[in-house]
């Protein structure tokens, strides 16, 4: 006789081991308005950035990375600064 077997064993979870439903739990919980999930986190920026693939010389990347966290933002700012004095074409 064929028996329906679970792919993974079903383990008993003691309800006493459940996390406490405190204020922190509810602060981090998903919030729904009807069926729609209300997204948390940073709102979308007015000017979003594009994810692209580009190749730079290794020494250029190393120089920007050596400046620490935020190096991509600084690289973006350097390119914007260059565009102020040069034609994009």
N, CA, C and O atoms as a GROMACS GRO file, in nm:
protein
  356
    1UNK      N    1   0.083  -0.117   0.000
    1UNK     CA    2   0.000   0.000   0.000
    1UNK      C    3   0.088   0.124   0.000
    1UNK      O    4   0.188   0.130   0.071
    2UNK      N    5   0.050   0.221  -0.080
    2UNK     CA    6   0.128   0.344  -0.089
    2UNK      C    7   0.083   0.441   0.020
    2UNK      O    8  -0.036   0.468   0.035
    3UNK      N    9   0.179   0.492   0.093
    3UNK     CA   10   0.149   0.587   0.200
    3UNK      C   11   0.205   0.722   0.161
    3UNK      O   12   0.316   0.732   0.110
    4UNK      N   13   0.127   0.828   0.185
    4UNK     CA   14   0.173   0.963   0.158
    4UNK      C   15   0.279   1.002   0.261
    4UNK      O   16   0.248   1.015   0.379
    5UNK      N   17   0.401   1.021   0.218
    5UNK     CA   18   0.509   1.057   0.309
    5UNK      C   19   0.548   1.203   0.284
    5UNK      O   20   0.553   1.248   0.169
    6UNK      N   21   0.577   1.275   0.392
    6UNK     CA   22   0.624   1.412   0.379
    6UNK      C   23   0.769   1.409   0.328
    6UNK      O   24   0.846   1.321   0.365
    7UNK      N   25   0.804   1.505   0.246
    7UNK     CA   26   0.940   1.513   0.196
    7UNK      C   27   1.037   1.541   0.310
    7UNK      O   28   1.151   1.494   0.309
    8UNK      N   29   0.994   1.617   0.406
    8UNK     CA   30   1.076   1.644   0.525
    8UNK      C   31   0.994   1.607   0.646
    8UNK      O   32   0.871   1.619   0.645
    9UNK      N   33   1.060   1.562   0.751
    9UNK     CA   34   0.984   1.521   0.869
    9UNK      C   35   0.912   1.639   0.934
    9UNK      O   36   0.966   1.750   0.940
   10UNK      N   37   0.793   1.614   0.979
   10UNK     CA   38   0.716   1.716   1.049
   10UNK      C   39   0.751   1.706   1.197
   10UNK      O   40   0.729   1.602   1.259
   11UNK      N   41   0.805   1.814   1.252
   11UNK     CA   42   0.845   1.813   1.392
   11UNK      C   43   0.743   1.892   1.474
   11UNK      O   44   0.690   1.993   1.429
   12UNK      N   45   0.718   1.844   1.592
   12UNK     CA   46   0.627   1.913   1.683
   12UNK      C   47   0.697   2.039   1.732
   12UNK      O   48   0.812   2.035   1.776
   13UNK      N   49   0.627   2.150   1.725
   13UNK     CA   50   0.678   2.277   1.777
   13UNK      C   51   0.593   2.312   1.897
   13UNK      O   52   0.472   2.330   1.886
   14UNK      N   53   0.656   2.322   2.010
   14UNK     CA   54   0.587   2.352   2.135
   14UNK      C   55   0.540   2.497   2.132
   14UNK      O   56   0.622   2.587   2.114
   15UNK      N   57   0.411   2.522   2.150
   15UNK     CA   58   0.362   2.660   2.149
   15UNK      C   59   0.426   2.748   2.256
   15UNK      O   60   0.429   2.870   2.243
   16UNK      N   61   0.478   2.685   2.362
   16UNK     CA   62   0.546   2.762   2.466
   16UNK      C   63   0.678   2.819   2.417
   16UNK      O   64   0.732   2.911   2.478
   17UNK      N   65   0.732   2.765   2.306
   17UNK     CA   66   0.857   2.814   2.250
   17UNK      C   67   0.835   2.929   2.151
   17UNK      O   68   0.932   2.983   2.098
   18UNK      N   69   0.713   2.966   2.126
   18UNK     CA   70   0.681   3.074   2.032
   18UNK      C   71   0.735   3.206   2.085
   18UNK      O   72   0.740   3.227   2.207
   19UNK      N   73   0.776   3.297   1.995
   19UNK     CA   74   0.829   3.425   2.041
   19UNK      C   75   0.719   3.507   2.109
   19UNK      O   76   0.600   3.494   2.079
   20UNK      N   77   0.762   3.591   2.200
   20UNK     CA   78   0.668   3.678   2.271
   20UNK      C   79   0.617   3.786   2.175
   20UNK      O   80   0.696   3.845   2.101
   21UNK      N   81   0.489   3.810   2.177
   21UNK     CA   82   0.430   3.912   2.090
   21UNK      C   83   0.436   4.046   2.162
   21UNK      O   84   0.337   4.092   2.221
   22UNK      N   85   0.554   4.109   2.156
   22UNK     CA   86   0.573   4.237   2.224
   22UNK      C   87   0.566   4.352   2.123
   22UNK      O   88   0.540   4.329   2.005
   23UNK      N   89   0.590   4.473   2.168
   23UNK     CA   90   0.582   4.590   2.080
   23UNK      C   91   0.681   4.581   1.964
   23UNK      O   92   0.650   4.621   1.852
   24UNK      N   93   0.802   4.528   1.991
   24UNK     CA   94   0.903   4.515   1.887
   24UNK      C   95   0.854   4.421   1.776
   24UNK      O   96   0.878   4.447   1.658
   25UNK      N   97   0.788   4.314   1.813
   25UNK     CA   98   0.734   4.219   1.715
   25UNK      C   99   0.637   4.290   1.621
   25UNK      O  100   0.643   4.273   1.499
   26UNK      N  101   0.547   4.369   1.677
   26UNK     CA  102   0.446   4.436   1.595
   26UNK      C  103   0.504   4.551   1.514
   26UNK      O  104   0.450   4.584   1.408
   27UNK      N  105   0.613   4.612   1.561
   27UNK     CA  106   0.680   4.718   1.483
   27UNK      C  107   0.739   4.661   1.355
   27UNK      O  108   0.740   4.728   1.251
   28UNK      N  109   0.789   4.536   1.362
   28UNK     CA  110   0.854   4.475   1.246
   28UNK      C  111   0.757   4.394   1.160
   28UNK      O  112   0.797   4.346   1.054
   29UNK      N  113   0.634   4.378   1.201
   29UNK     CA  114   0.538   4.294   1.128
   29UNK      C  115   0.495   4.359   0.997
   29UNK      O  116   0.495   4.482   0.985
   30UNK      N  117   0.459   4.276   0.899
   30UNK     CA  118   0.404   4.326   0.774
   30UNK      C  119   0.267   4.386   0.800
   30UNK      O  120   0.192   4.338   0.884
   31UNK      N  121   0.237   4.493   0.729
   31UNK     CA  122   0.109   4.559   0.746
   31UNK      C  123   0.032   4.553   0.614
   31UNK      O  124   0.088   4.582   0.508
   32UNK      N  125  -0.092   4.516   0.621
   32UNK     CA  126  -0.176   4.506   0.503
   32UNK      C  127  -0.290   4.606   0.512
   32UNK      O  128  -0.344   4.631   0.620
   33UNK      N  129  -0.326   4.662   0.398
   33UNK     CA  130  -0.445   4.744   0.386
   33UNK      C  131  -0.535   4.668   0.289
   33UNK      O  132  -0.518   4.676   0.168
   34UNK      N  133  -0.631   4.594   0.344
   34UNK     CA  134  -0.708   4.500   0.262
   34UNK      C  135  -0.615   4.388   0.220
   34UNK      O  136  -0.554   4.324   0.305
   35UNK      N  137  -0.604   4.363   0.089
   35UNK     CA  138  -0.514   4.260   0.037
   35UNK      C  139  -0.378   4.314  -0.002
   35UNK      O  140  -0.290   4.238  -0.042
   36UNK      N  141  -0.359   4.446   0.008
   36UNK     CA  142  -0.236   4.509  -0.039
   36UNK      C  143  -0.135   4.522   0.075
   36UNK      O  144  -0.166   4.574   0.182
   37UNK      N  145  -0.012   4.474   0.049
   37UNK     CA  146   0.097   4.485   0.146
   37UNK      C  147   0.150   4.627   0.144
   37UNK      O  148   0.184   4.680   0.038
   38UNK      N  149   0.157   4.689   0.259
   38UNK     CA  150   0.212   4.823   0.270
   38UNK      C  151   0.363   4.808   0.283
   38UNK      O  152   0.412   4.747   0.378
   39UNK      N  153   0.437   4.863   0.188
   39UNK     CA  154   0.583   4.850   0.186
   39UNK      C  155   0.646   4.942   0.288
   39UNK      O  156   0.603   5.056   0.308
   40UNK      N  157   0.749   4.891   0.354
   40UNK     CA  158   0.825   4.970   0.450
   40UNK      C  159   0.959   5.006   0.389
   40UNK      O  160   0.992   4.965   0.278
   41UNK      N  161   1.033   5.083   0.463
   41UNK     CA  162   1.168   5.116   0.420
   41UNK      C  163   1.176   5.251   0.354
   41UNK      O  164   1.085   5.333   0.364
   42UNK      N  165   1.285   5.272   0.287
   42UNK     CA  166   1.313   5.400   0.224
   42UNK      C  167   1.217   5.424   0.108
   42UNK      O  168   1.199   5.336   0.024
   43UNK      N  169   1.154   5.542   0.102
   43UNK     CA  170   1.067   5.570  -0.011
   43UNK      C  171   1.149   5.586  -0.139
   43UNK      O  172   1.268   5.614  -0.133
   44UNK      N  173   1.086   5.569  -0.253
   44UNK     CA  174   1.156   5.583  -0.380
   44UNK      C  175   1.204   5.727  -0.396
   44UNK      O  176   1.134   5.822  -0.362
   45UNK      N  177   1.324   5.740  -0.447
   45UNK     CA  178   1.383   5.871  -0.468
   45UNK      C  179   1.317   5.938  -0.588
   45UNK      O  180   1.262   5.872  -0.676
   46UNK      N  181   1.324   6.072  -0.589
   46UNK     CA  182   1.270   6.145  -0.704
   46UNK      C  183   1.345   6.107  -0.831
   46UNK      O  184   1.285   6.089  -0.937
   47UNK      N  185   1.477   6.095  -0.819
   47UNK     CA  186   1.560   6.056  -0.933
   47UNK      C  187   1.622   5.922  -0.899
   47UNK      O  188   1.716   5.914  -0.820
   48UNK      N  189   1.570   5.816  -0.958
   48UNK     CA  190   1.624   5.684  -0.933
   48UNK      C  191   1.748   5.661  -1.018
   48UNK      O  192   1.768   5.729  -1.120
   49UNK      N  193   1.831   5.568  -0.978
   49UNK     CA  194   1.953   5.538  -1.050
   49UNK      C  195   1.932   5.412  -1.133
   49UNK      O  196   1.846   5.329  -1.103
   50UNK      N  197   2.011   5.399  -1.238
   50UNK     CA  198   2.004   5.283  -1.326
   50UNK      C  199   2.116   5.186  -1.291
   50UNK      O  200   2.230   5.227  -1.268
   51UNK      N  201   2.084   5.059  -1.286
   51UNK     CA  202   2.185   4.956  -1.267
   51UNK      C  203   2.237   4.917  -1.405
   51UNK      O  204   2.161   4.869  -1.489
   52UNK      N  205   2.366   4.938  -1.427
   52UNK     CA  206   2.427   4.905  -1.557
   52UNK      C  207   2.556   4.828  -1.534
   52UNK      O  208   2.605   4.819  -1.421
   53UNK      N  209   2.611   4.774  -1.639
   53UNK     CA  210   2.741   4.709  -1.633
   53UNK      C  211   2.838   4.796  -1.711
   53UNK      O  212   2.812   4.832  -1.825
   54UNK      N  213   2.949   4.829  -1.648
   54UNK     CA  214   3.048   4.915  -1.711
   54UNK      C  215   3.187   4.867  -1.668
   54UNK      O  216   3.201   4.810  -1.560
   55UNK      N  217   3.287   4.890  -1.750
   55UNK     CA  218   3.422   4.845  -1.719
   55UNK      C  219   3.512   4.967  -1.697
   55UNK      O  220   3.514   5.060  -1.778
   56UNK      N  221   3.587   4.965  -1.586
   56UNK     CA  222   3.684   5.068  -1.553
   56UNK      C  223   3.819   5.002  -1.529
   56UNK      O  224   3.825   4.882  -1.499
   57UNK      N  225   3.925   5.079  -1.543
   57UNK     CA  226   4.059   5.026  -1.510
   57UNK      C  227   4.062   4.992  -1.362
   57UNK      O  228   3.998   5.058  -1.280
   58UNK      N  229   4.137   4.887  -1.330
   58UNK     CA  230   4.145   4.840  -1.191
   58UNK      C  231   4.197   4.948  -1.097
   58UNK      O  232   4.149   4.960  -0.984
   59UNK      N  233   4.295   5.029  -1.142
   59UNK     CA  234   4.350   5.132  -1.054
   59UNK      C  235   4.248   5.241  -1.022
   59UNK      O  236   4.253   5.300  -0.914
   60UNK      N  237   4.156   5.268  -1.114
   60UNK     CA  238   4.051   5.368  -1.088
   60UNK      C  239   3.957   5.315  -0.980
   60UNK      O  240   3.924   5.387  -0.886
   61UNK      N  241   3.914   5.191  -0.993
   61UNK     CA  242   3.824   5.131  -0.894
   61UNK      C  243   3.893   5.122  -0.759
   61UNK      O  244   3.833   5.155  -0.657
   62UNK      N  245   4.018   5.077  -0.757
   62UNK     CA  246   4.092   5.066  -0.631
   62UNK      C  247   4.103   5.201  -0.561
   62UNK      O  248   4.091   5.210  -0.439
   63UNK      N  249   4.126   5.307  -0.639
   63UNK     CA  250   4.139   5.441  -0.579
   63UNK      C  251   4.008   5.484  -0.514
   63UNK      O  252   4.010   5.539  -0.403
   64UNK      N  253   3.896   5.460  -0.578
   64UNK     CA  254   3.768   5.498  -0.520
   64UNK      C  255   3.734   5.408  -0.401
   64UNK      O  256   3.683   5.456  -0.299
   65UNK      N  257   3.760   5.277  -0.412
   65UNK     CA  258   3.732   5.186  -0.302
   65UNK      C  259   3.816   5.219  -0.179
   65UNK      O  260   3.773   5.198  -0.066
   66UNK      N  261   3.936   5.270  -0.201
   66UNK     CA  262   4.026   5.304  -0.090
   66UNK      C  263   3.970   5.418  -0.005
   66UNK      O  264   4.012   5.437   0.109
   67UNK      N  265   3.874   5.492  -0.060
   67UNK     CA  266   3.814   5.603   0.017
   67UNK      C  267   3.707   5.554   0.112
   67UNK      O  268   3.653   5.634   0.189
   68UNK      N  269   3.675   5.425   0.111
   68UNK     CA  270   3.581   5.368   0.208
   68UNK      C  271   3.439   5.356   0.155
   68UNK      O  272   3.412   5.368   0.035
   69UNK      N  273   3.348   5.333   0.252
   69UNK     CA  274   3.206   5.317   0.217
   69UNK      C  275   3.156   5.440   0.141
   69UNK      O  276   3.197   5.552   0.169
   70UNK      N  277   3.067   5.416   0.045
   70UNK     CA  278   3.011   5.525  -0.034
   70UNK      C  279   3.095   5.558  -0.156
   70UNK      O  280   3.074   5.662  -0.220
   71UNK      N  281   3.189   5.470  -0.190
   71UNK     CA  282   3.278   5.500  -0.302
   71UNK      C  283   3.203   5.510  -0.434
   71UNK      O  284   3.242   5.587  -0.521
   72UNK      N  285   3.095   5.433  -0.451
   72UNK     CA  286   3.020   5.440  -0.576
   72UNK      C  287   2.948   5.575  -0.588
   72UNK      O  288   2.938   5.630  -0.697
   73UNK      N  289   2.899   5.626  -0.476
   73UNK     CA  290   2.835   5.758  -0.477
   73UNK      C  291   2.938   5.864  -0.510
   73UNK      O  292   2.909   5.956  -0.588
   74UNK      N  293   3.058   5.854  -0.452
   74UNK     CA  294   3.162   5.952  -0.484
   74UNK      C  295   3.204   5.942  -0.629
   74UNK      O  296   3.235   6.044  -0.691
   75UNK      N  297   3.206   5.822  -0.685
   75UNK     CA  298   3.241   5.806  -0.826
   75UNK      C  299   3.132   5.870  -0.913
   75UNK      O  300   3.163   5.935  -1.013
   76UNK      N  301   3.007   5.851  -0.875
   76UNK     CA  302   2.896   5.913  -0.947
   76UNK      C  303   2.907   6.066  -0.942
   76UNK      O  304   2.888   6.134  -1.042
   77UNK      N  305   2.940   6.119  -0.823
   77UNK     CA  306   2.956   6.264  -0.806
   77UNK      C  307   3.071   6.317  -0.891
   77UNK      O  308   3.061   6.426  -0.948
   78UNK      N  309   3.181   6.241  -0.900
   78UNK     CA  310   3.296   6.282  -0.980
   78UNK      C  311   3.258   6.289  -1.128
   78UNK      O  312   3.299   6.381  -1.199
   79UNK      N  313   3.180   6.193  -1.174
   79UNK     CA  314   3.136   6.194  -1.314
   79UNK      C  315   3.040   6.312  -1.340
   79UNK      O  316   3.048   6.376  -1.445
   80UNK      N  317   2.951   6.340  -1.245
   80UNK     CA  318   2.861   6.454  -1.259
   80UNK      C  319   2.941   6.584  -1.264
   80UNK      O  320   2.910   6.674  -1.343
   81UNK      N  321   3.043   6.594  -1.180
   81UNK     CA  322   3.127   6.713  -1.176
   81UNK      C  323   3.199   6.732  -1.310
   81UNK      O  324   3.211   6.844  -1.359
   82UNK      N  325   3.247   6.621  -1.367
   82UNK     CA  326   3.314   6.626  -1.496
   82UNK      C  327   3.218   6.676  -1.605
   82UNK      O  328   3.258   6.752  -1.692
   83UNK      N  329   3.093   6.633  -1.599
   83UNK     CA  330   2.995   6.674  -1.699
   83UNK      C  331   2.964   6.824  -1.694
   83UNK      O  332   2.919   6.881  -1.794
   84UNK      N  333   2.986   6.888  -1.580
   84UNK     CA  334   2.961   7.031  -1.569
   84UNK      C  335   3.055   7.112  -1.659
   84UNK      O  336   3.019   7.220  -1.705
   85UNK      N  337   3.174   7.059  -1.684
   85UNK     CA  338   3.273   7.132  -1.763
   85UNK      C  339   3.299   7.070  -1.899
   85UNK      O  340   3.378   7.125  -1.977
   86UNK      N  341   3.236   6.960  -1.929
   86UNK     CA  342   3.257   6.893  -2.056
   86UNK      C  343   3.123   6.859  -2.122
   86UNK      O  344   3.022   6.842  -2.053
   87UNK      N  345   3.123   6.851  -2.252
   87UNK     CA  346   3.003   6.812  -2.325
   87UNK      C  347   2.986   6.660  -2.315
   87UNK      O  348   3.082   6.585  -2.329
   88UNK      N  349   2.863   6.618  -2.292
   88UNK     CA  350   2.836   6.475  -2.285
   88UNK      C  351   2.855   6.407  -2.418
   88UNK      O  352   2.880   6.287  -2.424
   89UNK      N  353   2.844   6.482  -2.525
   89UNK     CA  354   2.863   6.426  -2.659
   89UNK      C  355   3.009   6.422  -2.688
   89UNK      O  356   3.049   6.378  -2.796
   0.00000   0.00000   0.00000
